[in-house]
Amino acid sequence: MTLTGSPRFLMCPPRHFAVTYSINPWMNPEEWTKQASALSRAAEVEWRSLKSLLEQRGAVVDLMIPILGLPDLVFTANAAVVVDGKALLARFRHRERQREEPHFAAAFESLVERNILKSCVALPAGVVLEGAGDCIWDPHRELFWMGFGPRSSRQAAPIVEATFAAETVSLELVDPRFYHLDTGFSVLADGDIMYFKRALSPNSLRALHDHVNAGDRIEVDEDDACNMSLNGIRIGRTLILSGCSPKLRNQLADRGYSVSVTSLSSFLRSGGSAYCLTLRTDLTSDSRSPSSQFKPALNGQGHADEPGGRAHKSAH
């Protein structure tokens, strides 16, 4: 992967953010209602601080228009998968978030019109994939790690392979607290992977170990996982996290990472943190020779046939 120019993110101001329904174990509308005004103000401050941190590190931030009645529109990581200027638009499992889809689609069409992105692609009917929350690009291995189970479907993997001409490794999520892959798994620099093992099925852990050397794996404990330390943003070797224990900070420092902690406690009440609140739109894949390029062919049902016996890898 190479990055061209400044890091670029899509964000949505939290003007209408609130916890008004529950679609994961973190969400408690009754508790939010007890202090809604204070929490809404805190969310605005926390979001602005995160945006400022990104801009201080040279990032460009494109903004969506917040929509009344769509509190989770603020979690733009779920809007699409974006690599090489191509956006594969999300489809949501829950009715509450399905209403976000046309607004995200309009935002990406605007990015195409402004020549920030090249194109937008829709998923085939019946396939659920909640954007970069369950589809994380690994530049070191030139593949996508894909979560399935609580939100996204396994059937999305061949679509991603066909859209981006890249391999995928599917990981089954088994802890309802870690409902998207980005809440329990993080791709860092130079092949490092940070993860919470109880978020993944035993077969998925074996697949992770098969693809990632022991020296490149950073296993976090439950406290760091529940503080959403895995749901962070990486710019170079700086990690922007909502929480980080001294133990984890030391582990990361030993590998050459610096950690910047910014409070996002209001958003943790909805099960999201820094990564969830942003979508990286400038990621690109390394160029590959035609002979080595992975090019799955779509069959008549919009799914990828196995090219030369090479199929996506799924663990469950």
C-alpha positions, 0 to 999 in steps of 0.5 A: 500500500502507498498513500498519496498526499495527506491522509484523508478521512470522511466524518459526520458531525454528531449533531444528532448523535444519541443512543435511541435504540439498542442493536449491540450490548453497549447501547442503553437508551434509558441510561442515555436519556437520564443525562441526554443533554450533558452526553450530547454536549460531551459528544460534540466536544469529543468529536471535535477533539478527534477531528482536531487531532487528525488535522494536526497530524496533516489529515484532510477531513471531508464532512457529511451532513448529519441527519435528524433521526439517524444517530449512528450516521456519525459512524462513517467507518460503516459507510463503505470499503474504500481502496484505490479510489473505489467505494463498495457501499455498505448494506446494513443488517438492522432496520435502524441503520438501513435508513443511513444507506441513501445518505452514505451513497449520496456522500460518496457520489459527491466525493466522486463528483469532486474527483476525490474518489473514482467510483462507487459500487453497490453490493448485490441484493441480499448481501450484507457488509457493514463497510470498513467495520467488517472489512479491514485492508492489510497493506503488508499482506495485500488482503482484506480481513473480513468479519462475519456473524453479528452484522456482515455476511460471509457471502460478502467476501467474494464480492470484495475479492471481485471488486478490489482484486484482492484476497480475503480472510474471513474471521467469525466474530463470536462475542456480541460485545465485539460485533464488528471486526474493528472492535476486536482487531486492528491492523497496524504498520509493518504487518503488526496485528492487534487483537482480542482473542475472545472476539474470534472463534477458535478456527478464526484464531487458527487462521489468524495464526496461519497468516500472522507470525507470532512476533507480529501479533499483539494480544490485548486483554479484556480491559483494553478491549472493552475500552475500545483500544482496538478501535483506533486510528493509525497515521504513520506510527502514531495511534489515536485511541480512546483508551490504552493501559500502561501495559499496552502502551509499553508494548506498542512503544517497544514496537516503535508506536506512539499513542495519543489518547483522546476521550470518546466516552460518549461514543463508547456508549454506542459501542464505537470509538475513533476508528468507527467515527472515521473512514479512511478514503485515500488507501491504495494497494501496491501495484502488482504485475498482471501475472500475480494479480488476483482477479476473481470472475463474477458469475451470473449471480454476482458472486466470484468464481474461484480462479484457478482453484484459488478461493477466499479463506473462511474460518468459523 
